[in-house]
């Protein structure tokens, strides 16, 4: 009878562990999916920040820079 009870307790413990690990795997999958979404959003934001049109607009409006004229350009041999 003692062996049967010990076997029952071990079986119950292993089922509880399997269930708990299943929950942890599901939670980790959710965190992974959120991380992928965040990474994609950051890639899009980086592309927008590095766009030449945005940089030209900032240079012109905020810094007061203009494109150099032909007389201001020196060609190095």
C-alpha positions, 0 to 999 in steps of 0.5 A: 500500500505504501508503494502505491501511495508513493507512486500516486504522489510521484505521478501527481507531482509530475503532472503538476510540474508538466502543467506548470512548465506548460504555463511558463512556456505559454508565457515565454511565447507571449513575451517573445511575440511582444519582443518581435513586435517591438523590434519590428516597430523600432526598425520602422522608426529607425528607417523613418528617422534615417530618411534623407527627406527628414534629414534635409528638412531638419537641416534646412528648417532648424539649422538654416543650412542650404545646398551649396551653389556651383561656385561654392563647390571645389573639385579635388583632383 
